[in-house]
Amino acid sequence: MGILSKLTTDERRETPYIGKPVPADTTGFERSWTAPADCTVEQLRIWSTPGSEDALKLRPVVRRLRGDPENPESHEDTDIPTYGDGEQFITGEPSGEPFHVNTEMKEGDQIVIIADNASTDYSYRFRAMPTIDYLGGIRRVIGGVF
């Protein structure tokens, strides 16, 4: 959907659902959402199954496709949120508190949740819900004026 149609409807924001059970003893499990138009990820909420704190590691990224979409070497991943304490992932049963990320995306970019499950016995479910605003940057200010 183009930015003009977003300006003429009440749907300038959306909160897509990204989630799935991560099978036991799995690394690099991915679930994603693809931006249908240029937008801004304002915040990201993440939850995981109780009991998963020692096994499940979640790494949310914005994946920007540069060049050939079939070639993983042409992907550029940017962590969201940006971790200031040296961590590379989210653990410990995240409870849905929002991470404020304010990251721009272009049409076709993806939010990808990369998950590792160290448990050899149990699968664990995660849910991620980004808040997407189609009036990003300067357009957000202009859109608020009109």
N, C-alpha and C positions, 0 to 999 in steps of 0.2 A: 504494500500500500504506500503510495507516495506521500510526501510531506503535505501537499496541498489538500489531499483528502483527510489527513489528520487534522488540519486546521479547520476543516468545515464540519467536523463531527465532535462528539464528546469523548471520543476514544483516543485522546492524545497520550494516555498512559495505559500500560498493561502490566500484569504480573504473571508471566508464564510459569508453569510448573516444570521443574526438572527433577526427576527422581526415579529410583529403581533399586531393587535389592542388589547388593554386591555379593556375588557368589563367594563361598568360603575359599580361602587360599588363592586369592586373585590379586594381581597387580596390574596397574594401567587400565582399569575398567573405566570407560568413558560414557557419559550421557551429555547431550548438548541441546542448545536452542540456537536457531539461526535468526539473525536480525533481518526482518523483511524490508527495512528502510533504515536510513541514517537515524541514530538515536543516542541517548545517553543512559548508561546504567547508573541510577542514582544510589541504590542500596541493594544489598544482597542479604537475604535471611536464609540460614541453613539449620536444619534439624537432623538428628540421627537417632536410631533406635536405642532405647535404654539398654545398657549392658555392652555397648560397642566401644566404650572409651579406650580400652587397651588394644583393640584390633583394627578399628576403622580409621583411615587417614584420608582426608578430603582436601583436594587442591583445586580451587576454582580459578579459572583463567579466562581471559578474553583471547580467542584465537583469531588472529587476522591472517587472511589468506593472501599471499603475495605470489603471483605467478601461477604455476600449475596446481590446481586444487587436489590432484591425485598424488602429488609429490609431498610427503611430510616435511621434506627439507625446506619447502617454501612457506611453511606455517611459522608464524611469530606468536608465541604465547606470552601474555603479560598477566602476572598474578593479580587477582582481585580477591580480597584486599591485599595491599602491599604490607608485608610483615616487617615490622621494625625490630623485632627481637631475635632475628636469625632463623625463625621457624620457616618451613617450606610447605606446611599443610595445617589443616584444622583437625583437632582431635578432641576427645573428652566430652562426648555427647553434646554438641552445640545445641542450644535451646531456642534458637530462632531470634535472638537479639540481632538487630540490623548492623551490618557492616556498611558504613557510608563510603562508597567507592567513587562516584562521580567520574565515570570513565566513558569516553566517547566511543561509539562503534559506527562503522559504515555498513551499508547494506551488504549482506552476505557474511559478515563477521559472525563469530559464534561465541556464546558463553559455554564453556566446557567444564564439567566437574570431573576431575580425574580422581579415581578412588583406588585405594589399596586396602585389602582385607586380610590381615595376618591370621585370623582364626582359621584353623583347619576343620572345625566342626560346624560353624554357623554362618549363614548369610546375614547381612545387616542392611537395612534400608536407610537411605538418606532422602531428604527433600531439600531442594534449593528453590527459592522464589525471588528472582531479581525484580526490582521495580524499574521499568523501562519508561523513559520519557522521550517522545518523538520530537519535542521542541527543545533540543539541546543547545547549550552555549548561548550565543547572541539571540538565536531564534526564540529561546525560552523567555528572554526579557521582552522582545518585541511581541511575542504571542500573548504575554501577560498584559500588555498595554492595550491590545485590541480586544 
